[in-house]
Each structure stands twice: as C-alpha cells, then as structure tokens.
C-alpha cells in the first residue's frame, strides 16, 4: 500500500510538471479555464503529489524497503559531492550570477544531480522509482526548456546584463552553508536518517 501511495504521488507531482512541457496543450487549457484557475489546479495537484510522495516514502521505509541491489560504500563520497554542487546550483537559481549564465537552468540541473546522487546510494525499489522518476523528469525538462522560443520563459528568468563575481561568491557561500546545515541537521530532522 505504501509503495502504491508513493507511486501515485510521483505520477501526480511529475505528471503535472511534465504537462507544462506541452506548451500547446498548456496554452489551450489556460485559454479554456483561465490563468488563475490553471495556477490553482497546478498548485493543488502539485501539493497533493508532494504530500503523497512524502507520506508514501515514509511509510514504505518504515514498513521495510524492497532491496534490488547493494550500492558500494565508495559511492557515498560521490553522492556528497554531487549534493554540494546541487545546493550551490539551488542558491544560483535567482541571482544574476555567472553560474546561472553558464548552467542556464540551475534549479533543474540541481534536481538532476539530487536524484542521480540518491540513486547511487539507494538500491531499493521505492527509492529507484522515486529518484529515477525525478531524474527522468529533470532530463526531459532540461531538453524541453532548451527547445523553447527565447520569449517562452517559465520559472526564473534568464540572467540579463553582466553578472558580478561578488554575486557568484555569495551564491557559493550560501550553497555551502545550506549544504552543511542540511547534512548536519536538516536530513536527520526531515528524513530521519543521520548522514554523519
């Protein structure tokens, strides 16, 4: 039952986010029901999916996971490195930095690194379904954004003008601080798993 809840949550959350890649269908739905109702529906489905993912994954883990493979210990070091980069990219999502100009879509890239990092160290079925789903969505979203017209912006706007290196230093500092805070306190509190 818990795995079913997790799967439904993943399908809802990633499904509604994948729908936004279908720009014609999205525009058609907005034309039929209006921008406000569309945003409301999008938010409700996203929130419902996220709640089901968190609840389903928690119940699934407490009931006993379904192991498929045993990841080697050395992959943990790669995971820590990928997560550090992911946190820096999350911090670079909005400020006009060189990082944002180079990566172009730092939040989606962070999701890709986050899901890949967890796939390296989680060899059970539930984790593979969840993180694998997010990895697939992130890759598809990155491809979709790369194919859009320049004026078709969704999410944080692209960096305009000349970014300042001071902004990059702040972004990296914020990302590193957030990373260590999450590793030391956030992960045990939210996920219930100590990383140290």
C-alpha positions in Angstrom: 0.0 0.0 0.0 2.8 2.4 0.9 4.6 1.8 -2.4 1.3 2.4 -4.2 0.9 5.7 -2.4 4.4 6.7 -3.3 3.9 5.8 -7.0 0.6 7.8 -7.1 2.4 10.8 -5.6 5.2 10.6 -8.1 2.8 10.3 -11.0 0.7 13.3 -9.8 3.7 15.5 -9.0 5.8 14.8 -12.0 2.8 14.4 -14.3 1.5 17.9 -13.7 5.1 19.3 -14.1 5.5 17.3 -17.3 2.3 18.8 -18.6 3.9 22.2 -18.6 6.3 21.0 -21.2 3.4 20.5 -23.6 3.2 24.2 -24.4 0.3 24.0 -26.8 -1.8 21.8 -24.5 -0.9 24.1 -21.6 -1.9 27.2 -23.6 -5.1 25.6 -24.7 -6.1 24.7 -21.1 -5.3 28.2 -19.9 -7.5 29.6 -22.7 -10.4 27.4 -21.6 -10.3 27.8 -17.8 -8.2 31.0 -17.3 -4.8 31.7 -15.9 -6.0 31.9 -12.3 -7.8 28.5 -12.2 -5.0 26.9 -14.1 -2.5 28.1 -11.5 -4.8 26.9 -8.7 -5.2 23.5 -10.3 -1.5 23.2 -10.9 -0.7 24.1 -7.2 -3.3 21.7 -5.8 -2.2 18.7 -7.9 1.5 19.5 -7.2 0.9 19.8 -3.4 -1.2 16.6 -3.4 1.5 14.7 -5.2 4.2 16.1 -2.9 2.3 15.1 0.2 1.7 11.6 -1.1 5.4 11.2 -2.0 6.5 12.3 1.5 3.9 10.2 3.2 4.2 7.2 0.9 8.0 7.1 1.1 8.0 7.4 4.8 5.5 4.6 5.3 7.4 2.5 2.7 10.7 2.9 4.5 9.2 2.2 8.0 7.5 -1.0 6.7 10.7 -2.3 5.2 12.2 -1.5 1.9 12.4 -3.8 -1.1 16.2 -4.2 -1.9 17.2 -4.6 -5.6 21.0 -4.1 -5.3 23.6 -3.1 -2.7 25.4 0.1 -3.6 29.2 0.0 -2.8 30.2 2.3 0.0 32.6 4.5 -2.1 29.5 5.9 -3.9 28.6 7.8 -0.8 31.6 10.2 -1.4 30.3 10.9 -4.9 26.8 11.5 -3.6 28.1 14.1 -1.0 30.0 15.9 -3.8 27.0 15.9 -6.2 24.8 17.2 -3.4 27.2 20.0 -2.6 27.1 21.1 -6.2 23.3 20.8 -6.2 23.0 23.1 -3.2 25.2 25.7 -4.9 23.0 25.5 -8.0 19.9 25.9 -6.0 21.3 29.1 -4.5 22.1 30.2 -8.0 18.5 29.9 -9.3 17.5 33.5 -8.9 20.5 35.9 -8.5 22.2 37.1 -11.7 25.4 35.2 -11.5 28.0 33.7 -13.9 26.9 30.3 -12.6 23.4 30.9 -13.7 24.6 32.2 -17.1 26.7 29.0 -17.6 24.3 26.5 -16.4 21.2 28.3 -17.7 18.7 26.3 -15.6 20.4 25.7 -12.2 17.2 24.5 -10.4 16.5 21.8 -12.9 20.2 20.8 -13.0 20.1 20.6 -9.2 17.1 18.3 -9.3 19.0 16.1 -11.8 22.1 16.0 -9.6 20.0 15.4 -6.4 18.1 12.4 -8.0 21.3 10.9 -9.5 23.2 11.3 -6.2 20.5 9.4 -4.3 20.2 6.7 -7.0 23.9 6.0 -6.4 23.4 5.1 -2.7 19.8 3.8 -2.6 19.3 0.4 -4.1 15.7 -0.3 -3.0 12.7 -0.3 -5.3 10.9 2.7 -3.8 14.0 4.9 -4.0 14.7 3.9 -7.5 11.1 4.6 -8.6 11.1 8.0 -6.9 14.6 9.3 -7.6 14.5 7.7 -11.1 11.3 9.5 -11.8 12.7 12.8 -10.8 15.9 12.1 -12.8 13.9 11.3 -15.9 11.7 14.4 -15.4 14.7 16.6 -14.9 16.3 15.4 -18.1 13.1 15.9 -20.1 12.5 19.3 -18.6 16.0 20.5 -19.4 15.6 19.3 -23.0 12.2 21.0 -23.3 13.5 24.3 -22.0 16.4 24.2 -24.4 13.9 23.8 -27.3 11.6 26.7 -26.3 11.5 30.0 -28.1 13.5 32.8 -26.4 10.4 34.6 -25.2 8.8 31.4 -23.7 10.1 31.7 -20.2 8.9 29.6 -17.3 10.4 29.7 -13.9 13.3 32.0 -13.0 14.1 34.4 -15.9 17.5 34.1 -17.6 20.3 36.3 -16.5 20.4 39.6 -18.3 23.2 42.1 -18.3 26.7 41.5 -16.9 26.7 39.4 -13.7 29.1 40.3 -11.0 31.6 37.9 -9.5 30.6 39.1 -6.0 27.2 37.5 -6.7 28.9 34.2 -7.5 30.9 34.3 -4.3 27.7 34.9 -2.3 25.8 32.1 -4.2 28.6 29.6 -3.5 28.8 30.6 0.2 25.0 30.3 0.6 25.0 27.0 -1.1 27.9 25.6 1.0 26.3 26.8 4.3 22.9 25.4 3.3 24.5 22.1 2.4 26.3 21.6 5.7 23.3 22.7 7.6 21.2 20.2 5.8 23.7 17.4 6.2 24.2 18.0 9.9 20.6 19.0 11.0 18.2 19.0 8.1 18.5 15.5 6.8 18.2 13.8 10.2 15.2 16.0 11.1 13.3 15.8 7.8 14.2 12.4 6.6 15.1 10.6 9.8 18.5 9.5 8.6 21.7 10.8 10.0 24.5 11.3 7.4 27.3 11.7 9.8 
